[in-house]
């Protein structure tokens, strides 16, 4: 299992409470979309989508001028590029991949099962190696 896979599992296990009212079809669509791009669905992504939709949603009406209850793939792809939460997860995954490569390259022995400790220790090691 890669460090990114471990980190995703860690993130998925973190408890999160949903708001009282949730558009179920939208939540399920966002969850499936997140899974398809390798991102862990969090309620923050749902909230981010609602904020984005309220400011940018008018750009994504159907041809007849109505809104669809479930966003289209193009709509979701555009949202993904503007979502701070999705982009943050993608950026974190790239950083974790870089740290795992450093640990492998330098044969670091990390005697821990905690992915957060592996990331932290390797980041500290990389900072020491670069003089930072």
C-alpha positions as CSV (number, residue, x, y, z in Angstrom):
1,X,0.0,0.0,0.0
2,X,1.4,3.4,-0.9
3,X,1.6,6.3,1.5
4,X,-1.2,8.1,-0.5
5,X,-3.5,5.1,-0.1
6,X,-2.7,5.0,3.7
7,X,-3.4,8.8,3.9
8,X,-6.7,8.4,2.0
9,X,-7.7,5.7,4.5
10,X,-6.7,7.9,7.4
11,X,-8.7,10.8,6.0
12,X,-11.8,8.6,5.3
13,X,-11.9,7.4,8.9
14,X,-12.0,10.9,10.3
15,X,-15.5,11.5,11.6
16,X,-17.5,14.3,10.0
17,X,-21.0,15.4,10.7
18,X,-23.3,16.3,7.8
19,X,-25.6,19.2,7.9
20,X,-29.3,18.6,8.8
21,X,-30.4,19.1,5.2
22,X,-28.4,17.5,2.4
23,X,-29.3,17.1,-1.3
24,X,-28.8,13.4,-1.4
25,X,-28.5,13.1,-5.2
26,X,-25.9,15.8,-5.2
27,X,-24.0,14.3,-2.2
28,X,-23.9,10.9,-3.9
29,X,-22.8,12.4,-7.2
30,X,-20.0,14.3,-5.5
31,X,-19.0,11.2,-3.6
32,X,-18.8,9.1,-6.8
33,X,-17.0,11.9,-8.6
34,X,-14.4,12.2,-5.8
35,X,-13.9,8.5,-5.9
36,X,-13.3,8.6,-9.6
37,X,-10.6,11.2,-9.3
38,X,-9.0,9.6,-6.3
39,X,-10.1,12.2,-3.8
40,X,-11.7,11.4,-0.4
41,X,-15.2,12.8,-0.2
42,X,-15.7,15.2,2.7
43,X,-18.6,17.3,3.7
44,X,-16.3,20.3,3.1
45,X,-16.4,19.4,-0.6
46,X,-20.2,19.4,-0.6
47,X,-20.2,22.8,1.1
48,X,-17.6,24.0,-1.3
49,X,-19.8,22.9,-4.2
50,X,-22.8,24.7,-2.8
51,X,-20.8,27.9,-2.4
52,X,-19.4,27.5,-5.9
53,X,-22.7,26.7,-7.4
54,X,-24.3,29.8,-5.9
55,X,-21.7,32.1,-7.4
56,X,-20.9,30.2,-10.7
57,X,-23.9,27.9,-11.1
58,X,-25.6,30.3,-13.6
59,X,-22.8,29.6,-16.0
60,X,-24.0,25.9,-16.1
61,X,-27.7,26.0,-16.9
62,X,-28.9,23.5,-19.5
63,X,-29.8,24.8,-23.0
64,X,-33.5,25.2,-22.0
65,X,-32.4,27.4,-19.1
66,X,-33.3,25.0,-16.3
67,X,-30.9,23.6,-13.7
68,X,-30.3,19.9,-13.5
69,X,-30.6,18.4,-10.0
70,X,-27.4,16.5,-10.5
71,X,-24.4,18.3,-12.1
72,X,-23.0,17.0,-15.4
73,X,-19.5,15.7,-15.7
74,X,-18.4,18.9,-17.4
75,X,-19.8,20.9,-14.5
76,X,-18.0,18.7,-12.0
77,X,-14.7,18.9,-13.9
78,X,-15.0,22.7,-13.9
79,X,-15.8,22.7,-10.2
80,X,-12.9,20.4,-9.5
81,X,-10.5,23.0,-10.9
82,X,-12.0,25.7,-8.7
83,X,-12.5,23.8,-5.5
84,X,-9.9,24.7,-2.8
85,X,-10.7,21.4,-1.0
86,X,-10.2,19.1,-4.0
87,X,-7.1,21.0,-5.1
88,X,-5.8,20.9,-1.6
89,X,-6.2,17.1,-1.5
90,X,-4.5,16.7,-4.9
91,X,-1.6,18.9,-3.8
92,X,-1.2,17.0,-0.5
93,X,-1.2,13.7,-2.5
94,X,1.6,15.0,-4.7
95,X,3.6,16.1,-1.7
96,X,3.1,12.7,0.0
97,X,4.3,10.9,-3.1
98,X,7.4,13.1,-3.1
99,X,8.1,12.3,0.6
100,X,7.6,8.6,0.0
101,X,10.1,8.8,-2.9
102,X,12.6,10.5,-0.6
103,X,12.1,7.8,2.1
104,X,12.6,5.0,-0.5
105,X,15.6,6.7,-2.2
106,X,17.4,7.3,1.1
107,X,16.4,4.0,2.7
108,X,14.7,5.6,5.7
109,X,13.6,3.2,8.3
110,X,10.4,4.5,9.9
111,X,9.3,2.3,12.7
112,X,5.7,3.5,12.8
113,X,2.4,2.4,11.4
114,X,1.0,5.9,11.5
115,X,0.9,7.5,8.1
116,X,0.9,11.0,9.7
117,X,4.1,10.2,11.6
118,X,5.8,8.8,8.4
119,X,4.9,12.0,6.6
120,X,6.0,14.2,9.4
121,X,9.3,12.4,10.0
122,X,10.2,12.3,6.3
123,X,9.3,16.0,5.9
124,X,11.6,16.8,8.8
125,X,14.4,14.7,7.4
126,X,14.0,16.3,3.9
127,X,14.1,19.7,5.6
128,X,17.3,18.8,7.4
129,X,18.9,17.4,4.2
130,X,18.1,20.6,2.3
131,X,19.4,22.8,5.0
132,X,15.9,24.2,5.8
